[in-house]
Amino acid sequence: MTFKDGLLKARGQITFVLALAISTGIIIYLEALDTEQRIQARVAAELAQRDAASASAPPALQAAVRSALRRSEEVYAREPRADEARAGLLTSFAAAVQLGVMEPGDALSQVQRILDEMEQNRGESSASLVSALGLAAATFPSLQDRIARLSPAS
């Protein structure tokens, strides 16, 4: 039997293996599309929720958050190593982002600056700072791992 004859006799098996490989590739591609669509839908829902929250916040509340943010920045400028100053500023940034008073990217860079300073000067954290770190982690999911390393384990 020659190679050509063997290929002719095995053509059914070869066709089956090729069809199996192609269908597996198609299934994997379709699963990836489905996952991507779910992720995009979730992101769109979160953005709509954030926009709805910022649109529904009364102007008086937005003004109060702006005022609290300014005061927190002033206190932090005077005492950057004080837990209360850090906690107040982290909480103010989180509130400002959630109410649409501040752009998330701007607040994120400021929170990263505070975290940088905290990483350089580690110490015992007060309960208010730990709570503010939790709020910052919820507001800025990209910083969750970094904040988890800073928060004391209980």
Secondary structure, DSSP 4 states (H G I P E B T S, - for coil): --HHHHHHHTHHHHHHHHHHHHHHHHHHHHHHHHHHHHHHHHHHHHHHHHHHHHHHS-HHHHHHHHHHHHHHHHHHHH-TT-HHHHHHHHHHHHHHHHTTSS-HHHHHHHHHHHHHHHHHS--PPPHHHHHHHHHHHHH-GGGHHHHHHHSPP-
